[in-house]
């Protein structure tokens, strides 16, 4: 039996090494299946929880154009969550179970969404920095080894790219505005810069999943490689905006052709991950409330579906 499992593992790894796509009905190691459930569901939860800090600003956006654009963005994120939950379900887990894991704290979501959005400039910073960091990570996932996840990411990345441009445009408008508006943009960058760097996860030396994920081509680059790529892209953008990144150690290294940067406060990261961030409780309470109050809609949909089935049988 052990020999058979080893042979299946060898065949599976050979497929991965050859760049083949793994589909839901293919044999896969149980750890591969569980790793994907964890990663895809965490991604889906992040999209859904991420609607909350932005939805808070739809009614307060400074113009009709801004309201429409922000509303469209929040709707996009709801769609992303649905694509990803569907991809996770192909691995044999129900959506109800996925939501239960989120609501009970068993499943995590991106730490970035546990920070408050306190000004309109935060809608710019979230789009520019948070969605910008997401794109760096997610473009890689369009080539991940699990087919349903990779295909979902193609559409998601196209929309995230628009979200990033929308955020940058908000920041550009503010930095070209009054002195108060410029300061609002700078204050937002000061608060969102370091949490955005934390989005890529812990350093490679402390990451428990990176090595295996790289071997299975779930990830194509490590946390630290992705973080460096983000900094190299974003630092010149901040300079173009006339904003100062809140890192006195940030400087271009001519030898490495990358930006050097200061130490990240990983104690803060782990505190947020463990549930002690500024908005952790608020975010989960909001999701549980929405789930409970939406029960009648789910029940009605099930009843309607059953009624249609019965009618089709009679006909």
N, C-alpha and C positions, 0 to 999 in steps of 0.2 A: 504493500500500500504506500509506504514511504517513498519507494522508488518511483511509483507511478506519479505521485505528487511532484517529485523532483523533476521528472521528465516533462510534466505539464508546465512547471515553472520555467524550465529551460526553453521550451518552445515559445512560451509567452514572452520571455525576455528577448528571444531572437526576433520575434515580430516587432517588439519595441525598437530594438537596435536597427532594424531594417526600415523604420519610419512608417510602419503600418498603423492604421487607425483601429483602435479597439472598440467594438460595438457591444451594446448591452447583452446580446445573446451569446457572445463569445465567452469562452472560459477565461477566468481571471483569478488571480490570488485573492483570497478574502481580504487581505490587508490593502490591496489595491482598491477594491470595492469600497472599503470603509474609509480609506483616505480620500477618495473622490466624494463620498457622501459628506464627509466633514468639510472639505474645501468648497464644494459647490453650494452646500447649504449655507455655509458661512458667507459666501459671496451673495447668495440670494437674500439672506437676512440683512446684509449690509445695504442692499438696494432698497429694501422696504423700510428699514429704520432710517435710512438716509433721506427719505422723503420728509421726515418730521422737522428737522431744523430749517429746511427750505420752505416747506408748506406754511410755516409760521410767518413767512414774509410775503406771501402772495397778495394778501389784502393791503399790505403796507408798501408795496413797490411804488416808486415815485412817478410812474406814468402808466398809461394803458398798455403801451408797447412792452414795458418791462413786466407788467402783470401777465400778459399773454405768453411771453417768452418763458417766464418762470413756471407758469402753470404747465406749459408744454414739457418743460424739463422734468417736473415732478411726475407727470404722466408717463414719460419715457422710463423713469426709474421703476415705476410700478410694473411696466411691461418687462423690464429686465429681470425683475424678481420672478415674474411668472415663467419666463423662458428657463430660468435657472432651476426653479422648483420642478419644472417638467423634466429637465435633464437629470436631476437627482432622483426623481421617481423611477426612471428607467433602470436604476440600480437596486430596485426592490424595496424602497422605503416609501411610506405613504406621506402625503402632504400634511395630514393631521399630526403625524408623528414629528415631522420637521418643525411645525409650529409649536408643538408641545415642548420640544427641546429648546426652542428660543425662549418661550415664556417662562420656563423653569430655570433658565440660566445654564442648562447643560451645553447648549450650542452658543458659540460666540459670533460676534459681528465685528466689523472694523472699528477699532478704538476711536477713530477720528470723529465718529458720529455721537460721541459722548461729550462733545464740547459745545457750548452755547453759541448761537448766532445773535450777537448783540447789536449789530448795526447793518444798514443796507450794504455797506462795503463788504461784509462777510459773504454776501451772495456772489460778489466778484471773486473774493479770495477762495471760496469753496470751489467755484467753477474753475478758476485758474490753477490753483494748487492741488486740491483734493481730486478733481476729475483729471487733472494733468498727471498726477501720480497714478491714478487708476489706469489711465491709458498706457503708461509705461509698463505696468504689470499685465494688463489685459491683452495687449497686442501679442505678447508672448503666448498667451493662452489660446489664440486662434490656431496654434500649431501643437496644442497639447495632445497627448496620446489618446484620450477618450473622445470618440467621435461626437456624441451629442453635446458635450461641453464646448469643444472646439467650434462647432457650427453655430451654437448660440452666441459665441463671442464675436463672430464676424459682424453681425448686426449691432450688437451692443457697442463694439468699438467705434463704429461709424457714428453712432449717436453720442457717445462720450466725447468724441472729438469735437462735435458741435457744442457740447456743453462747456468744454474747456475754452473754446473760442469766445463763447458768450461771456464767461467769467472774466477773461482777459479784457474784453471790450468794456465791461463795466469798470474795471480797474483803470483802464486807459481814459475813460470819460472822467472819472474822479480825479485822476492825476493832472488832467488838463483843465480842471475846474478851479474853484476858489481854494484859498489856503486851507480853509476848514475841511473841504472835500479831500484835498491831498493828505491832510493829517489823518482823516478817517481811513483812507486807503493804507497809509503806513501803519496805523494802529492795528488794522486787520491783518496785515502781513506779519506784524510782530507776534500776534497771537496764534496764527495758523501755520507758521513756518515749521516749527519743531514737531508738532503733531503730524504734519504731512510727511516728514521724514520717517516718522515712526510707523507710518502706514505699510511700509515694506516688510515689517516684521523685525524680530530681534536680529542681532549680528549673526553671521553665519556660524561662528564658533558656539553660539548658544541656541541655535535653531535645531529642534529635535526632528524636524521633518525634511529639511532641505536635501540632505544627501540621498535619501531614498527617492524623493520626488524627482530629483535630477536623473537618477538611474532609470526611472520609469517614464521619463520625459513628460511628467506632469508639469514640471517647471523646466524652462530652458536656460534661465539665468538665476543666480543666487540672489538672496535678499540684498546683500551688500553691492552686488553689481547693478541691480536695478536702482538702488538708492543713489549710487554714484551717477548713473545715467540721468536720473531726474534732476540732480543738482547741476550737472553740466548743461542741461537744456534750460533750466529755469533761471539760473543766475544771470545770464545775459538778458533775459526778458525783464527781470527786475531792474536792471540797469537802464534798459530802454524806457521803462515806465518812470524812471527817476526815483525809484524807491530803494531803500537800504535794507538788505536782508539782515535780520538781527543775529548775526554771527560774526564777531570780530576776528575770528580765525579763518573766515572764508577768503580764499585767494587762489588765483590761477597758478598752477604749477607747470611751468614750461617744460620741465623734464618728463613728467608723467602725462602731460596734455590733459589733465583733469583738474578740477577744483579740489583743493584741500578744504576741510571743514572741521568745525569744532565738535566736542564730545556731546553726544545725545544723552539726555537724562532718562536712562532706561528704568530707573526706579519709578518715575512718573508713568511710563508706558505700562509697566506691570501692575501698578495700582489701578489704572483705568481698565486693563484687561480683566482684572479680578473683581471688577464691579464697583470701584470706588472713585470713578471719574465724576466730573461736575454734573453730568446729566444721565448717568447710568440708570438710576431708579426711575427717573422721569420718562426715559425712552421705553423701558420695558412696561411700565404702568400704562403708557399710551397704547402700546401694541396689544396688551391684554384686554384693555377696555374696548378697543376696536374689534377684537376677536369676539368678545362676549356680546357686545351690542349688535354684531353682525350675524349672530347665530340664526336669527329668523330669516335672513336672506338666504343663507346656505340651506336651511330646512325647506324653504319655499322652492328653491331651485331643484332640490332632490325630489320633492313631491311632484313638481311639474314634469320632471324627466320620467318619473315612474308612471305618471298619468299618460304621457305620450306613448310609452311602451305598451301600456294596456290597450290604448286605442288602436295602435298598429296591429296588435294581436287579434282584436275583434274584427278589424277590417280585413 
